[in-house]
């Protein structure tokens, strides 16, 4: 049975919402060598 | 090194400036990059990672008197501490428990090669709507 289009849309929206927790930008200081 | 960082899935761009000693990394929306992945590439290129200024989207979690930021995509959890110049921020952030906020702050240098789990918060705002 194929899912309705709106079911797929809601799934995509939920997946997007749950993934919205992340680093956006990292400015890392790298002075010094090992 | 910038090429190595850009190979991490989810990294949009990486620019290494040797004169200022910084690696400026922009990440794509929806990325699942972990901080330790970035540290690993830096170390593999014979540099020592120090403090990082970061912008992070995460869910505010209240754990007793402590506040945490949960990055759900990768299950990373960071303790939030106030920047000395912004101590009132913690009370404001607590009001967003269970919600996603955008934090600007700093992750301290790794000690003994352990991945830091603290973000010193300088400012925050509610997450922009998708």
Backbone of each chain as nested JSON, in Angstrom:
{
  "chains": [
    {"id": "A", "residues": [
      {"number": 1, "name": "UNK", "atoms": {"N": [0.844, -1.187, 0.0], "CA": [0.0, 0.0, 0.0], "C": [0.886, 1.245, 0.0]}},
      {"number": 2, "name": "UNK", "atoms": {"N": [0.628, 2.173, -0.924], "CA": [1.456, 3.376, -0.998], "C": [0.968, 4.412, 0.011]}},
      {"number": 3, "name": "UNK", "atoms": {"N": [1.879, 5.065, 0.7], "CA": [1.45, 6.092, 1.661], "C": [0.884, 7.306, 0.94]}},
      {"number": 4, "name": "UNK", "atoms": {"N": [-0.072, 7.954, 1.607], "CA": [-0.595, 9.203, 1.042], "C": [0.506, 10.249, 1.0]}},
      {"number": 5, "name": "UNK", "atoms": {"N": [0.335, 11.188, 0.085], "CA": [1.338, 12.238, -0.063], "C": [1.497, 13.029, 1.227]}},
      {"number": 6, "name": "UNK", "atoms": {"N": [0.378, 13.286, 1.914], "CA": [0.487, 14.102, 3.128], "C": [1.207, 13.35, 4.24]}},
      {"number": 7, "name": "UNK", "atoms": {"N": [1.08, 12.006, 4.232], "CA": [1.788, 11.211, 5.235], "C": [3.296, 11.349, 5.036]}},
      {"number": 8, "name": "UNK", "atoms": {"N": [3.685, 11.309, 3.764], "CA": [5.109, 11.463, 3.442], "C": [5.586, 12.86, 3.843]}},
      {"number": 9, "name": "UNK", "atoms": {"N": [4.744, 13.865, 3.561], "CA": [5.112, 15.243, 3.872], "C": [5.3, 15.435, 5.376]}},
      {"number": 10, "name": "UNK", "atoms": {"N": [4.337, 14.899, 6.168], "CA": [4.441, 15.039, 7.624], "C": [5.707, 14.336, 8.114]}},
      {"number": 11, "name": "UNK", "atoms": {"N": [5.989, 13.166, 7.555], "CA": [7.198, 12.436, 7.938], "C": [8.457, 13.229, 7.663]}},
      {"number": 12, "name": "UNK", "atoms": {"N": [8.479, 13.863, 6.49], "CA": [9.642, 14.68, 6.131], "C": [9.787, 15.874, 7.065]}},
      {"number": 13, "name": "UNK", "atoms": {"N": [8.655, 16.499, 7.389], "CA": [8.697, 17.657, 8.281], "C": [9.193, 17.249, 9.664]}},
      {"number": 14, "name": "UNK", "atoms": {"N": [8.704, 16.105, 10.168], "CA": [9.143, 15.631, 11.484], "C": [10.628, 15.311, 11.465]}},
      {"number": 15, "name": "UNK", "atoms": {"N": [11.08, 14.687, 10.389], "CA": [12.501, 14.341, 10.28], "C": [13.345, 15.601, 10.262]}},
      {"number": 16, "name": "UNK", "atoms": {"N": [12.867, 16.615, 9.549], "CA": [13.602, 17.877, 9.486], "C": [13.653, 18.538, 10.853]}},
      {"number": 17, "name": "UNK", "atoms": {"N": [12.498, 18.529, 11.551], "CA": [12.436, 19.17, 12.864], "C": [13.369, 18.478, 13.844]}},
      {"number": 18, "name": "UNK", "atoms": {"N": [13.41, 17.132, 13.803], "CA": [14.236, 16.421, 14.768], "C": [15.719, 16.602, 14.469]}},
      {"number": 19, "name": "UNK", "atoms": {"N": [16.029, 16.917, 13.214], "CA": [17.44, 17.086, 12.851], "C": [17.92, 18.503, 13.117]}},
      {"number": 20, "name": "UNK", "atoms": {"N": [17.0, 19.4, 13.46], "CA": [17.403, 20.787, 13.648], "C": [18.017, 20.978, 15.028]}},
      {"number": 21, "name": "UNK", "atoms": {"N": [19.087, 20.339, 15.27], "CA": [19.819, 20.493, 16.515], "C": [21.247, 20.113, 16.2]}},
      {"number": 22, "name": "UNK", "atoms": {"N": [22.043, 21.101, 15.977], "CA": [23.32, 20.82, 15.329], "C": [24.267, 22.001, 15.515]}},
      {"number": 23, "name": "UNK", "atoms": {"N": [25.542, 21.776, 15.228], "CA": [26.473, 22.886, 15.127], "C": [26.214, 23.595, 13.81]}},
      {"number": 24, "name": "UNK", "atoms": {"N": [26.233, 24.907, 13.85], "CA": [26.067, 25.709, 12.644], "C": [27.397, 26.27, 12.17]}},
      {"number": 25, "name": "UNK", "atoms": {"N": [28.22, 26.66, 13.137], "CA": [29.491, 27.303, 12.821], "C": [30.485, 26.961, 13.912]}},
      {"number": 26, "name": "UNK", "atoms": {"N": [31.701, 26.655, 13.523], "CA": [32.766, 26.383, 14.49], "C": [34.003, 27.161, 14.052]}},
      {"number": 27, "name": "UNK", "atoms": {"N": [34.445, 28.099, 14.871], "CA": [35.697, 28.809, 14.619], "C": [36.699, 28.308, 15.646]}},
      {"number": 28, "name": "UNK", "atoms": {"N": [37.53, 27.4, 15.191], "CA": [38.418, 26.693, 16.111], "C": [39.818, 27.283, 16.075]}},
      {"number": 29, "name": "UNK", "atoms": {"N": [40.331, 27.601, 17.243], "CA": [41.716, 28.068, 17.328], "C": [42.645, 26.866, 17.248]}},
      {"number": 30, "name": "UNK", "atoms": {"N": [43.643, 26.971, 16.379], "CA": [44.528, 25.818, 16.168], "C": [45.982, 26.193, 16.377]}},
      {"number": 31, "name": "UNK", "atoms": {"N": [46.206, 27.171, 17.225], "CA": [47.592, 27.536, 17.512], "C": [48.322, 26.36, 18.094]}},
      {"number": 32, "name": "UNK", "atoms": {"N": [49.591, 26.283, 17.79], "CA": [50.427, 25.252, 18.407], "C": [50.458, 23.996, 17.585]}},
      {"number": 33, "name": "UNK", "atoms": {"N": [51.624, 23.423, 17.489], "CA": [51.78, 22.164, 16.777], "C": [52.025, 21.058, 17.79]}},
      {"number": 34, "name": "UNK", "atoms": {"N": [51.606, 19.831, 17.418], "CA": [51.878, 18.662, 18.272], "C": [53.378, 18.387, 18.319]}}
    ]},
    {"id": "B", "residues": [
      {"number": 1, "name": "UNK", "atoms": {"N": [44.588, 21.012, 5.518], "CA": [43.669, 20.59, 6.58], "C": [42.221, 20.939, 6.229]}},
      {"number": 2, "name": "UNK", "atoms": {"N": [42.04, 22.102, 5.515], "CA": [40.671, 22.493, 5.17], "C": [39.994, 21.422, 4.315]}},
      {"number": 3, "name": "UNK", "atoms": {"N": [40.792, 20.776, 3.438], "CA": [40.224, 19.717, 2.601], "C": [39.741, 18.561, 3.476]}},
      {"number": 4, "name": "UNK", "atoms": {"N": [40.548, 18.213, 4.463], "CA": [40.176, 17.115, 5.368], "C": [38.893, 17.419, 6.118]}},
      {"number": 5, "name": "UNK", "atoms": {"N": [38.754, 18.666, 6.573], "CA": [37.538, 19.039, 7.308], "C": [36.341, 19.03, 6.367]}},
      {"number": 6, "name": "UNK", "atoms": {"N": [36.556, 19.514, 5.131], "CA": [35.437, 19.56, 4.179], "C": [34.982, 18.162, 3.76]}},
      {"number": 7, "name": "UNK", "atoms": {"N": [35.822, 17.164, 4.003], "CA": [35.413, 15.789, 3.673], "C": [34.425, 15.222, 4.695]}},
      {"number": 8, "name": "UNK", "atoms": {"N": [34.303, 15.881, 5.842], "CA": [33.331, 15.415, 6.832], "C": [31.937, 15.712, 6.294]}},
      {"number": 9, "name": "UNK", "atoms": {"N": [31.099, 14.703, 6.234], "CA": [29.741, 14.892, 5.719], "C": [29.002, 15.924, 6.564]}},
      {"number": 10, "name": "UNK", "atoms": {"N": [28.455, 16.948, 5.909], "CA": [27.708, 17.97, 6.628], "C": [28.453, 19.286, 6.723]}},
      {"number": 11, "name": "UNK", "atoms": {"N": [29.753, 19.268, 6.381], "CA": [30.536, 20.508, 6.394], "C": [30.332, 21.231, 5.07]}},
      {"number": 12, "name": "UNK", "atoms": {"N": [29.911, 22.484, 5.164], "CA": [29.696, 23.263, 3.939], "C": [31.006, 23.86, 3.437]}},
      {"number": 13, "name": "UNK", "atoms": {"N": [31.78, 24.436, 4.353], "CA": [33.071, 25.0, 3.959], "C": [33.996, 25.042, 5.168]}},
      {"number": 14, "name": "UNK", "atoms": {"N": [35.266, 24.998, 4.874], "CA": [36.267, 25.103, 5.936], "C": [37.406, 25.977, 5.417]}},
      {"number": 15, "name": "UNK", "atoms": {"N": [37.751, 26.975, 6.192], "CA": [38.813, 27.892, 5.775], "C": [39.838, 27.984, 6.904]}},
      {"number": 16, "name": "UNK", "atoms": {"N": [41.031, 27.562, 6.601], "CA": [42.085, 27.599, 7.61], "C": [42.94, 28.839, 7.385]}},
      {"number": 17, "name": "UNK", "atoms": {"N": [43.076, 29.649, 8.427], "CA": [43.897, 30.859, 8.353], "C": [45.082, 30.683, 9.293]}},
      {"number": 18, "name": "UNK", "atoms": {"N": [46.222, 30.365, 8.701], "CA": [47.395, 30.082, 9.522], "C": [47.934, 31.328, 10.212]}},
      {"number": 19, "name": "UNK", "atoms": {"N": [47.723, 32.506, 9.576], "CA": [48.247, 33.732, 10.208], "C": [47.495, 34.082, 11.494]}},
      {"number": 20, "name": "UNK", "atoms": {"N": [46.205, 33.726, 11.555], "CA": [45.45, 33.981, 12.788], "C": [45.3, 32.707, 13.615]}},
      {"number": 21, "name": "UNK", "atoms": {"N": [45.698, 31.577, 13.036], "CA": [45.613, 30.319, 13.767], "C": [44.192, 29.857, 13.995]}},
      {"number": 22, "name": "UNK", "atoms": {"N": [43.35, 30.027, 12.985], "CA": [41.966, 29.592, 13.154], "C": [41.493, 28.748, 11.967]}},
      {"number": 23, "name": "UNK", "atoms": {"N": [40.575, 27.859, 12.267], "CA": [39.871, 27.108, 11.233], "C": [38.41, 27.52, 11.329]}},
      {"number": 24, "name": "UNK", "atoms": {"N": [37.916, 28.168, 10.27], "CA": [36.528, 28.645, 10.276], "C": [35.671, 27.669, 9.486]}},
      {"number": 25, "name": "UNK", "atoms": {"N": [34.739, 27.05, 10.171], "CA": [33.976, 25.957, 9.577], "C": [32.491, 26.296, 9.586]}},
      {"number": 26, "name": "UNK", "atoms": {"N": [31.88, 26.219, 8.41], "CA": [30.434, 26.403, 8.297], "C": [29.807, 25.047, 8.023]}},
      {"number": 27, "name": "UNK", "atoms": {"N": [28.686, 24.803, 8.687], "CA": [28.048, 23.488, 8.564], "C": [26.67, 23.616, 7.94]}},
      {"number": 28, "name": "UNK", "atoms": {"N": [26.294, 22.586, 7.188], "CA": [25.005, 22.621, 6.491], "C": [23.858, 22.416, 7.473]}},
      {"number": 29, "name": "UNK", "atoms": {"N": [22.702, 22.961, 7.114], "CA": [21.499, 22.729, 7.903], "C": [21.177, 21.244, 7.894]}},
      {"number": 30, "name": "UNK", "atoms": {"N": [20.871, 20.699, 9.055], "CA": [20.543, 19.278, 9.15], "C": [21.76, 18.381, 9.252]}},
      {"number": 31, "name": "UNK", "atoms": {"N": [22.942, 18.983, 9.424], "CA": [24.148, 18.151, 9.511], "C": [24.166, 17.338, 10.804]}},
      {"number": 32, "name": "UNK", "atoms": {"N": [24.977, 16.273, 10.772], "CA": [25.132, 15.451, 11.981], "C": [26.613, 15.372, 12.371]}},
      {"number": 33, "name": "UNK", "atoms": {"N": [27.28, 16.496, 12.194], "CA": [28.711, 16.544, 12.501], "C": [28.901, 16.6, 14.02]}},
      {"number": 34, "name": "UNK", "atoms": {"N": [29.814, 15.753, 14.499], "CA": [30.165, 15.784, 15.916], "C": [31.446, 16.597, 16.088]}},
      {"number": 35, "name": "UNK", "atoms": {"N": [31.548, 17.25, 17.211], "CA": [32.718, 18.104, 17.468], "C": [34.006, 17.288, 17.445]}},
      {"number": 36, "name": "UNK", "atoms": {"N": [33.93, 16.053, 17.926], "CA": [35.144, 15.229, 17.987], "C": [35.656, 14.879, 16.581]}},
      {"number": 37, "name": "UNK", "atoms": {"N": [34.768, 14.847, 15.585], "CA": [35.222, 14.592, 14.204], "C": [36.148, 15.716, 13.743]}},
      {"number": 38, "name": "UNK", "atoms": {"N": [35.769, 16.95, 14.075], "CA": [36.581, 18.105, 13.683], "C": [37.925, 18.066, 14.415]}},
      {"number": 39, "name": "UNK", "atoms": {"N": [37.87, 17.777, 15.721], "CA": [39.111, 17.718, 16.5], "C": [40.066, 16.667, 15.939]}},
      {"number": 40, "name": "UNK", "atoms": {"N": [39.502, 15.548, 15.506], "CA": [40.331, 14.454, 14.993], "C": [41.103, 14.89, 13.734]}},
      {"number": 41, "name": "UNK", "atoms": {"N": [40.395, 15.582, 12.83], "CA": [41.063, 16.033, 11.603], "C": [42.166, 17.034, 11.938]}},
      {"number": 42, "name": "UNK", "atoms": {"N": [41.881, 17.938, 12.862], "CA": [42.885, 18.937, 13.254], "C": [44.128, 18.241, 13.812]}},
      {"number": 43, "name": "UNK", "atoms": {"N": [43.909, 17.265, 14.685], "CA": [45.055, 16.553, 15.287], "C": [45.804, 15.728, 14.246]}},
      {"number": 44, "name": "UNK", "atoms": {"N": [45.056, 15.137, 13.309], "CA": [45.704, 14.332, 12.268], "C": [46.59, 15.181, 11.36]}},
      {"number": 45, "name": "UNK", "atoms": {"N": [46.357, 16.516, 11.4], "CA": [47.184, 17.416, 10.604], "C": [48.254, 18.094, 11.463]}},
      {"number": 46, "name": "UNK", "atoms": {"N": [48.5, 17.486, 12.624], "CA": [49.59, 17.911, 13.508], "C": [49.368, 19.269, 14.162]}},
      {"number": 47, "name": "UNK", "atoms": {"N": [48.103, 19.68, 14.286], "CA": [47.797, 20.894, 15.033], "C": [47.14, 20.518, 16.356]}},
      {"number": 48, "name": "UNK", "atoms": {"N": [47.218, 21.447, 17.281], "CA": [46.58, 21.225, 18.579], "C": [45.337, 22.099, 18.659]}},
      {"number": 49, "name": "UNK", "atoms": {"N": [44.161, 21.494, 18.756], "CA": [42.95, 22.301, 18.879], "C": [42.883, 23.002, 20.231]}},
      {"number": 50, "name": "UNK", "atoms": {"N": [42.509, 24.259, 20.172], "CA": [42.353, 25.033, 21.416], "C": [40.869, 25.384, 21.574]}},
      {"number": 51, "name": "UNK", "atoms": {"N": [40.59, 26.618, 22.026], "CA": [39.189, 27.01, 22.223], "C": [38.481, 27.197, 20.885]}},
      {"number": 52, "name": "UNK", "atoms": {"N": [37.183, 26.965, 20.869], "CA": [36.401, 27.178, 19.651], "C": [35.204, 28.073, 19.957]}},
      {"number": 53, "name": "UNK", "atoms": {"N": [34.985, 29.047, 19.077], "CA": [33.742, 29.811, 19.141], "C": [32.736, 29.071, 18.289]}},
      {"number": 54, "name": "UNK", "atoms": {"N": [31.55, 28.853, 18.827], "CA": [30.579, 28.034, 18.097], "C": [29.193, 28.682, 18.08]}},
      {"number": 55, "name": "UNK", "atoms": {"N": [28.455, 28.314, 17.051], "CA": [27.015, 28.561, 17.017], "C": [26.373, 27.193, 16.947]}},
      {"number": 56, "name": "UNK", "atoms": {"N": [25.44, 26.929, 17.842], "CA": [24.833, 25.604, 17.862], "C": [23.335, 25.704, 18.122]}},
      {"number": 57, "name": "UNK", "atoms": {"N": [22.592, 24.891, 17.377], "CA": [21.15, 24.766, 17.589], "C": [20.943, 23.545, 18.469]}},
      {"number": 58, "name": "UNK", "atoms": {"N": [20.209, 23.695, 19.54], "CA": [19.984, 22.53, 20.386], "C": [18.783, 22.707, 21.282]}},
      {"number": 59, "name": "UNK", "atoms": {"N": [18.353, 21.579, 21.831], "CA": [17.203, 21.585, 22.739], "C": [17.695, 21.829, 24.163]}},
      {"number": 60, "name": "UNK", "atoms": {"N": [17.014, 22.726, 24.847], "CA": [17.38, 23.025, 26.231], "C": [16.854, 21.92, 27.145]}},
      {"number": 61, "name": "UNK", "atoms": {"N": [17.762, 21.327, 27.927], "CA": [17.388, 20.28, 28.879], "C": [17.755, 20.775, 30.276]}},
      {"number": 62, "name": "UNK", "atoms": {"N": [16.773, 20.733, 31.181], "CA": [17.041, 21.13, 32.564], "C": [17.287, 19.868, 33.371]}},
      {"number": 63, "name": "UNK", "atoms": {"N": [18.455, 19.791, 33.992], "CA": [18.812, 18.622, 34.79], "C": [19.169, 19.105, 36.19]}},
      {"number": 64, "name": "UNK", "atoms": {"N": [18.182, 19.087, 37.089], "CA": [18.39, 19.659, 38.416], "C": [18.624, 21.149, 38.284]}},
      {"number": 65, "name": "UNK", "atoms": {"N": [19.737, 21.606, 38.844], "CA": [20.056, 23.032, 38.742], "C": [20.862, 23.328, 37.482]}},
      {"number": 66, "name": "UNK", "atoms": {"N": [21.244, 22.266, 36.787], "CA": [22.115, 22.457, 35.622], "C": [21.299, 22.564, 34.341]}},
      {"number": 67, "name": "UNK", "atoms": {"N": [21.882, 23.249, 33.387], "CA": [21.273, 23.368, 32.062], "C": [22.152, 22.672, 31.04]}},
      {"number": 68, "name": "UNK", "atoms": {"N": [21.503, 22.002, 30.112], "CA": [22.246, 21.308, 29.061], "C": [21.663, 21.67, 27.703]}},
      {"number": 69, "name": "UNK", "atoms": {"N": [22.49, 21.493, 26.688], "CA": [22.042, 21.67, 25.311], "C": [22.181, 20.319, 24.619]}},
      {"number": 70, "name": "UNK", "atoms": {"N": [21.071, 19.831, 24.097], "CA": [21.086, 18.526, 23.448], "C": [20.994, 18.708, 21.945]}},
      {"number": 71, "name": "UNK", "atoms": {"N": [22.003, 18.179, 21.249], "CA": [22.001, 18.204, 19.788], "C": [21.445, 16.867, 19.339]}},
      {"number": 72, "name": "UNK", "atoms": {"N": [20.147, 16.838, 19.086], "CA": [19.454, 15.566, 18.916], "C": [19.979, 14.713, 17.775]}},
      {"number": 73, "name": "UNK", "atoms": {"N": [20.404, 15.374, 16.682], "CA": [20.828, 14.606, 15.519], "C": [21.951, 13.636, 15.833]}},
      {"number": 74, "name": "UNK", "atoms": {"N": [22.84, 14.035, 16.746], "CA": [24.0, 13.202, 17.049], "C": [24.038, 12.781, 18.513]}},
      {"number": 75, "name": "UNK", "atoms": {"N": [22.982, 13.135, 19.263], "CA": [22.923, 12.799, 20.689], "C": [24.077, 13.377, 21.499]}},
      {"number": 76, "name": "UNK", "atoms": {"N": [24.626, 14.494, 21.036], "CA": [25.651, 15.154, 21.838], "C": [24.949, 16.006, 22.894]}},
      {"number": 77, "name": "UNK", "atoms": {"N": [25.476, 15.974, 24.102], "CA": [24.917, 16.798, 25.172], "C": [26.028, 17.652, 25.77]}},
      {"number": 78, "name": "UNK", "atoms": {"N": [25.783, 18.95, 25.832], "CA": [26.763, 19.88, 26.382], "C": [26.183, 20.575, 27.606]}},
      {"number": 79, "name": "UNK", "atoms": {"N": [26.989, 20.662, 28.651], "CA": [26.599, 21.456, 29.812], "C": [26.724, 22.927, 29.428]}},
      {"number": 80, "name": "UNK", "atoms": {"N": [25.754, 23.721, 29.827], "CA": [25.795, 25.153, 29.53], "C": [26.248, 25.908, 30.769]}},
      {"number": 81, "name": "UNK", "atoms": {"N": [27.258, 26.735, 30.608], "CA": [27.687, 27.603, 31.701], "C": [27.686, 29.035, 31.178]}},
      {"number": 82, "name": "UNK", "atoms": {"N": [27.444, 29.961, 32.087], "CA": [27.338, 31.361, 31.661], "C": [28.715, 31.963, 31.446]}},
      {"number": 83, "name": "UNK", "atoms": {"N": [28.811, 32.763, 30.422], "CA": [29.995, 33.579, 30.235], "C": [30.05, 34.562, 31.407]}},
      {"number": 84, "name": "UNK", "atoms": {"N": [31.251, 34.856, 31.92], "CA": [31.344, 35.771, 33.077], "C": [30.644, 37.109, 32.843]}},
      {"number": 85, "name": "UNK", "atoms": {"N": [30.525, 37.505, 31.578], "CA": [29.887, 38.797, 31.287], "C": [28.386, 38.662, 31.038]}},
      {"number": 86, "name": "UNK", "atoms": {"N": [27.862, 37.464, 31.176], "CA": [26.442, 37.261, 30.853], "C": [25.809, 36.257, 31.808]}},
      {"number": 87, "name": "UNK", "atoms": {"N": [25.948, 36.5, 33.103], "CA": [25.476, 35.543, 34.096], "C": [23.949, 35.4, 34.124]}},
      {"number": 88, "name": "UNK", "atoms": {"N": [23.229, 36.47, 33.751], "CA": [21.765, 36.404, 33.796], "C": [21.198, 35.506, 32.707]}},
      {"number": 89, "name": "UNK", "atoms": {"N": [22.035, 35.106, 31.77], "CA": [21.552, 34.313, 30.638], "C": [20.943, 32.984, 31.063]}},
      {"number": 90, "name": "UNK", "atoms": {"N": [21.491, 32.365, 32.102], "CA": [21.03, 31.033, 32.486], "C": [19.549, 31.032, 32.864]}},
      {"number": 91, "name": "UNK", "atoms": {"N": [19.134, 32.058, 33.593], "CA": [17.715, 32.143, 33.976], "C": [16.841, 32.312, 32.744]}},
      {"number": 92, "name": "UNK", "atoms": {"N": [17.343, 33.064, 31.783], "CA": [16.575, 33.266, 30.546], "C": [16.484, 31.966, 29.751]}},
      {"number": 93, "name": "UNK", "atoms": {"N": [17.603, 31.261, 29.668], "CA": [17.634, 30.015, 28.889], "C": [16.711, 28.969, 29.51]}},
      {"number": 94, "name": "UNK", "atoms": {"N": [16.645, 28.951, 30.842], "CA": [15.816, 27.959, 31.536], "C": [14.354, 28.047, 31.098]}},
      {"number": 95, "name": "UNK", "atoms": {"N": [13.931, 29.243, 30.712], "CA": [12.541, 29.426, 30.265], "C": [12.268, 28.692, 28.958]}},
      {"number": 96, "name": "UNK", "atoms": {"N": [13.328, 28.282, 28.28], "CA": [13.165, 27.596, 26.992], "C": [13.331, 26.081, 27.126]}},
      {"number": 97, "name": "UNK", "atoms": {"N": [13.138, 25.555, 28.32], "CA": [13.288, 24.108, 28.532], "C": [12.416, 23.334, 27.541]}},
      {"number": 98, "name": "UNK", "atoms": {"N": [13.014, 22.365, 26.893], "CA": [12.279, 21.533, 25.932], "C": [12.185, 22.143, 24.547]}},
      {"number": 99, "name": "UNK", "atoms": {"N": [12.678, 23.356, 24.42], "CA": [12.62, 24.032, 23.115], "C": [14.017, 24.142, 22.505]}},
      {"number": 100, "name": "UNK", "atoms": {"N": [14.022, 24.435, 21.205], "CA": [15.297, 24.549, 20.497], "C": [15.712, 26.018, 20.439]}},
      {"number": 101, "name": "UNK", "atoms": {"N": [16.955, 26.265, 20.823], "CA": [17.492, 27.629, 20.77], "C": [18.809, 27.627, 19.986]}},
      {"number": 102, "name": "UNK", "atoms": {"N": [19.175, 28.811, 19.539], "CA": [20.458, 28.985, 18.84], "C": [21.417, 29.678, 19.806]}},
      {"number": 103, "name": "UNK", "atoms": {"N": [22.48, 28.976, 20.117], "CA": [23.431, 29.492, 21.112], "C": [24.717, 29.945, 20.443]}},
      {"number": 104, "name": "UNK", "atoms": {"N": [25.225, 31.052, 20.933], "CA": [26.562, 31.493, 20.529], "C": [27.437, 31.432, 21.775]}},
      {"number": 105, "name": "UNK", "atoms": {"N": [28.54, 30.739, 21.653], "CA": [29.388, 30.599, 22.833], "C": [30.735, 30.028, 22.493]}},
      {"number": 106, "name": "UNK", "atoms": {"N": [31.379, 29.474, 23.495], "CA": [32.731, 28.958, 23.299], "C": [32.873, 27.594, 23.961]}},
      {"number": 107, "name": "UNK", "atoms": {"N": [33.565, 26.71, 23.258], "CA": [33.905, 25.409, 23.819], "C": [35.368, 25.489, 24.25]}},
      {"number": 108, "name": "UNK", "atoms": {"N": [35.653, 25.17, 25.511], "CA": [37.032, 25.317, 25.998], "C": [37.979, 24.329, 25.335]}},
      {"number": 109, "name": "UNK", "atoms": {"N": [39.285, 24.575, 25.447], "CA": [40.259, 23.657, 24.838], "C": [40.121, 22.249, 25.422]}},
      {"number": 110, "name": "UNK", "atoms": {"N": [40.333, 21.236, 24.577], "CA": [40.281, 19.86, 25.088], "C": [41.433, 19.617, 26.067]}},
      {"number": 111, "name": "UNK", "atoms": {"N": [41.144, 18.874, 27.129], "CA": [42.195, 18.528, 28.089], "C": [42.462, 17.036, 27.997]}},
      {"number": 112, "name": "UNK", "atoms": {"N": [43.723, 16.667, 27.949], "CA": [44.113, 15.243, 27.885], "C": [43.424, 14.534, 26.735]}},
      {"number": 113, "name": "UNK", "atoms": {"N": [43.254, 15.255, 25.624], "CA": [42.653, 14.696, 24.398], "C": [41.206, 14.251, 24.587]}},
      {"number": 114, "name": "UNK", "atoms": {"N": [40.564, 14.658, 25.694], "CA": [39.143, 14.349, 25.866], "C": [38.319, 15.411, 25.138]}},
      {"number": 115, "name": "UNK", "atoms": {"N": [37.162, 15.009, 24.647], "CA": [36.293, 15.947, 23.939], "C": [35.554, 16.79, 24.987]}},
      {"number": 116, "name": "UNK", "atoms": {"N": [35.68, 18.104, 24.906], "CA": [34.991, 18.949, 25.892], "C": [33.475, 18.792, 25.788]}},
      {"number": 117, "name": "UNK", "atoms": {"N": [32.807, 18.92, 26.906], "CA": [31.344, 18.776, 26.903], "C": [30.691, 19.988, 27.551]}},
      {"number": 118, "name": "UNK", "atoms": {"N": [31.331, 21.133, 27.404], "CA": [30.819, 22.365, 28.004], "C": [30.792, 23.467, 26.947]}},
      {"number": 119, "name": "UNK", "atoms": {"N": [29.724, 24.233, 26.951], "CA": [29.672, 25.441, 26.125], "C": [29.485, 26.636, 27.056]}},
      {"number": 120, "name": "UNK", "atoms": {"N": [30.388, 27.594, 26.963], "CA": [30.259, 28.841, 27.737], "C": [29.416, 29.797, 26.896]}},
      {"number": 121, "name": "UNK", "atoms": {"N": [28.234, 30.083, 27.385], "CA": [27.246, 30.807, 26.577], "C": [27.473, 32.31, 26.626]}},
      {"number": 122, "name": "UNK", "atoms": {"N": [27.536, 32.905, 25.446], "CA": [27.653, 34.375, 25.365], "C": [26.322, 35.019, 25.044]}},
      {"number": 123, "name": "UNK", "atoms": {"N": [25.546, 34.355, 24.192], "CA": [24.228, 34.881, 23.849], "C": [23.39, 33.753, 23.281]}},
      {"number": 124, "name": "UNK", "atoms": {"N": [22.106, 33.977, 23.192], "CA": [21.232, 32.968, 22.574], "C": [19.994, 33.642, 22.037]}},
      {"number": 125, "name": "UNK", "atoms": {"N": [19.292, 32.918, 21.184], "CA": [17.993, 33.385, 20.709], "C": [17.155, 32.157, 20.358]}},
      {"number": 126, "name": "UNK", "atoms": {"N": [15.845, 32.291, 20.379], "CA": [15.014, 31.163, 19.994], "C": [15.373, 30.715, 18.575]}},
      {"number": 127, "name": "UNK", "atoms": {"N": [15.221, 29.419, 18.316], "CA": [15.587, 28.899, 17.003], "C": [14.743, 29.552, 15.925]}},
      {"number": 128, "name": "UNK", "atoms": {"N": [15.381, 29.944, 14.829], "CA": [14.595, 30.477, 13.71], "C": [13.675, 29.404, 13.173]}},
      {"number": 129, "name": "UNK", "atoms": {"N": [12.496, 29.806, 12.761], "CA": [11.524, 28.837, 12.236], "C": [12.004, 28.291, 10.908]}},
      {"number": 130, "name": "UNK", "atoms": {"N": [11.746, 26.983, 10.693], "CA": [12.163, 26.35, 9.426], "C": [11.3, 26.858, 8.283]}}
    ]}
  ]
}
